[in-house]
Amino acid sequence: MASACLGQTVQDKDAKILKEQRFNAGDGRSGAAFATENGQIFREETDINGNRIGQYSYIGDDGQTYTVKYSAGIDGFKILEGNIYLKQD
């Protein structure tokens, strides 16, 4: 977050993880989450049947935050809500 305030650009591959969490409920449910210094955020949970639901956010080259919510399981990967940034050449 400090890099955004200072006007510095942190490359995705060099971004430090600021927060990370994981859990295992012991009954088949688990999850993970992290946030990086360049504005990427990820969160995902898995239910007892192996179905996943999650979301990720990132900051596009245009400075806007983009968030995608998804599910993944026996029916495949589905975007439930969100938008993505398509870089214009």
Summary of the structure (lengths in Angstrom):
residues: 89
radius of gyration: 15.2
end to end distance: 27.2
largest distance: 47.9
contacts: 210
relative contact order: 0.16
helix: 9%
strand: 51%
